[in-house]
Amino acid sequence: MVDHAKNTITPQEMESRYQRAQSLMQGMFTKTSAFNTTLIPHWIGDSDCFWYEREFKIGKEFRLVDAAAGSNDIAFDHAALAKALAQASGETVNAEDLPISKIDLCLSPLQLAFDAYGKRWSFSSKDNHCTEIESSPRAIGPSHPTAVKPPLCATIISGYKILIRVKNAH
């Protein structure tokens, strides 16, 4: 919400505006006639890797690209995540169309933090376990002890700085 008295925008409103803009950039009006018309890379820390979402007529999958190695593989075990999220949330989860958003993917070991069913979750590929985590403005790192502590990245929202990637120092 805009605070007209101070003429400022809250960080939540700014993030909401960025999300709306990104959905338009990703072609939300063309999803029924063309797929994968835009690839939005989500770089992982200081690595040579990024992930992106690949669309299908029904569903989607998440891909992990290692630019240095020239590889493009499925980012994580979608079926394992679906099973773990279903167990943790009590919801029915389709592995071919995961209901996840606001994804932070980190390497070594592979970990995900994401939103689903109105909550924030973490998933570890090491033990295929999904856990609800502290609901905060998508901050991951040492200052948020209940959040996933990825070795290569952190997402921070502070004032007008949205989705800043920094290398985790620990």
C-alpha positions as CSV (number, residue, x, y, z in Angstrom):
1,M,0.0,0.0,0.0
2,V,1.3,3.5,-0.9
3,D,1.6,5.8,2.1
4,H,0.7,9.1,0.6
5,A,1.6,11.0,3.7
6,K,5.3,9.9,3.4
7,N,5.1,9.3,-0.4
8,T,6.8,6.0,0.1
9,I,6.1,2.4,-0.9
10,T,6.5,-0.5,1.5
11,P,8.9,-3.3,0.6
12,Q,6.0,-5.7,0.2
13,E,4.2,-3.4,-2.3
14,M,7.5,-3.0,-4.2
15,E,8.0,-6.7,-4.4
16,S,4.3,-7.2,-5.5
17,R,4.9,-4.7,-8.3
18,Y,8.1,-6.5,-9.4
19,Q,6.2,-9.8,-9.4
20,R,3.4,-8.4,-11.5
21,A,5.9,-7.0,-14.0
22,Q,7.8,-10.3,-14.1
23,S,4.6,-12.2,-14.9
24,L,3.9,-9.8,-17.8
25,M,7.5,-10.3,-19.0
26,Q,7.1,-14.0,-18.9
27,G,4.2,-13.8,-21.2
28,M,1.2,-14.5,-19.0
29,F,-1.1,-13.5,-21.9
30,T,0.5,-16.0,-24.4
31,K,0.6,-19.1,-22.2
32,T,-2.2,-20.8,-24.1
33,S,-0.7,-20.4,-27.5
34,A,3.1,-20.5,-27.1
35,F,5.4,-22.0,-24.4
36,N,8.9,-21.1,-23.3
37,T,8.9,-17.9,-25.3
38,T,10.9,-16.2,-22.6
39,L,13.6,-17.8,-20.4
40,I,14.3,-15.9,-17.1
41,P,17.6,-17.2,-15.6
42,H,17.8,-17.2,-11.8
43,W,21.5,-17.1,-11.1
44,I,22.7,-19.0,-8.1
45,G,25.2,-17.0,-6.0
46,D,28.6,-16.6,-7.5
47,S,28.4,-19.9,-9.4
48,D,28.2,-20.5,-13.1
49,C,24.8,-22.0,-12.6
50,F,21.2,-20.8,-12.9
51,W,17.8,-22.4,-12.9
52,Y,14.7,-21.6,-15.0
53,E,11.1,-22.8,-15.3
54,R,10.2,-24.8,-18.4
55,E,6.5,-24.8,-19.3
56,F,4.4,-27.5,-20.8
57,K,0.8,-27.5,-22.0
58,I,-0.1,-29.0,-18.7
59,G,2.5,-28.4,-16.0
60,K,6.1,-27.3,-15.7
61,E,9.5,-28.4,-14.6
62,F,12.5,-26.6,-13.2
63,R,15.8,-26.9,-15.0
64,L,19.4,-26.3,-13.7
65,V,22.0,-25.0,-16.2
66,D,25.7,-25.2,-15.5
67,A,27.1,-22.7,-18.0
68,A,30.7,-23.7,-17.4
69,A,30.0,-27.4,-17.9
70,G,27.5,-26.8,-20.7
71,S,24.8,-28.9,-19.0
72,N,21.1,-28.5,-18.7
73,D,19.4,-31.0,-16.4
74,I,16.3,-31.3,-14.2
75,A,17.1,-29.1,-11.2
76,F,15.8,-31.5,-8.6
77,D,13.7,-34.6,-8.1
78,H,10.2,-33.2,-8.7
79,A,8.5,-36.4,-7.5
80,A,10.5,-36.4,-4.2
81,L,9.6,-32.7,-3.6
82,A,5.9,-33.4,-4.4
83,K,5.8,-36.3,-2.0
84,A,7.7,-34.4,0.8
85,L,5.5,-31.3,0.4
86,A,2.3,-33.4,0.4
87,Q,3.4,-35.1,3.6
88,A,4.4,-31.8,5.3
89,S,1.4,-29.8,4.1
90,G,-1.4,-32.3,4.0
91,E,-2.2,-31.1,0.4
92,T,-2.3,-33.1,-2.8
93,V,0.7,-32.2,-4.8
94,N,1.2,-32.9,-8.6
95,A,4.9,-33.5,-9.3
96,E,4.3,-32.5,-12.9
97,D,2.9,-29.1,-11.9
98,L,4.5,-28.2,-8.6
99,P,2.5,-25.3,-6.9
100,I,5.7,-23.5,-5.8
101,S,6.8,-19.9,-6.3
102,K,9.4,-17.4,-4.9
103,I,12.0,-20.1,-5.3
104,D,15.5,-19.8,-3.9
105,L,17.7,-22.7,-5.1
106,C,21.1,-23.3,-3.6
107,L,23.8,-25.8,-4.4
108,S,26.1,-28.2,-2.3
109,P,23.9,-29.8,-1.1
110,L,20.9,-28.9,-3.2
111,Q,18.4,-27.0,-1.2
112,L,15.2,-25.1,-2.0
113,A,13.2,-22.5,-0.2
114,F,9.9,-21.7,-1.7
115,D,6.3,-20.5,-1.2
116,A,3.4,-23.0,-1.4
117,Y,-0.1,-23.0,0.1
118,G,0.4,-19.7,1.7
119,K,3.5,-20.7,3.6
120,R,7.3,-20.7,3.2
121,W,9.0,-24.1,2.9
122,S,12.5,-25.6,2.7
123,F,13.4,-28.8,0.9
124,S,16.6,-30.7,1.2
125,S,17.5,-33.1,-1.6
126,K,19.9,-34.9,0.8
127,D,17.1,-36.4,2.8
128,N,14.0,-35.6,0.6
129,H,12.4,-33.8,3.5
130,C,10.2,-30.7,3.4
131,T,9.8,-28.4,6.4
132,E,7.8,-25.2,7.0
133,I,10.1,-22.3,7.8
134,E,9.7,-18.9,9.3
135,S,7.6,-16.7,7.2
136,S,9.7,-13.6,6.6
137,P,10.4,-11.3,3.6
138,R,12.3,-14.0,1.8
139,A,15.5,-13.5,3.7
140,I,17.7,-16.5,3.9
141,G,21.0,-16.6,5.7
142,P,22.8,-16.4,9.0
143,S,20.5,-13.7,10.4
144,H,17.5,-16.0,10.0
145,P,18.4,-19.2,12.0
146,T,15.2,-21.1,11.1
147,A,15.6,-20.6,7.4
148,V,17.6,-22.7,5.0
149,K,21.3,-21.8,5.2
150,P,22.6,-22.2,1.6
151,P,26.3,-22.1,1.1
152,L,26.2,-20.1,-2.2
153,C,23.4,-17.6,-2.0
154,A,21.0,-15.4,-0.1
155,T,18.0,-13.4,-1.1
156,I,17.4,-10.2,0.8
157,I,14.6,-7.6,0.6
158,S,15.6,-4.4,2.3
159,G,13.9,-1.1,1.5
160,Y,13.8,-0.7,-2.2
161,K,16.5,-3.3,-2.9
162,I,14.7,-6.4,-4.2
163,L,16.2,-9.8,-4.6
164,I,19.8,-9.0,-4.1
165,R,22.1,-12.0,-4.3
166,V,25.1,-12.1,-2.0
167,K,27.6,-14.8,-1.2
168,N,27.0,-16.4,2.2
169,A,30.1,-15.9,4.3
170,H,29.9,-18.9,6.7
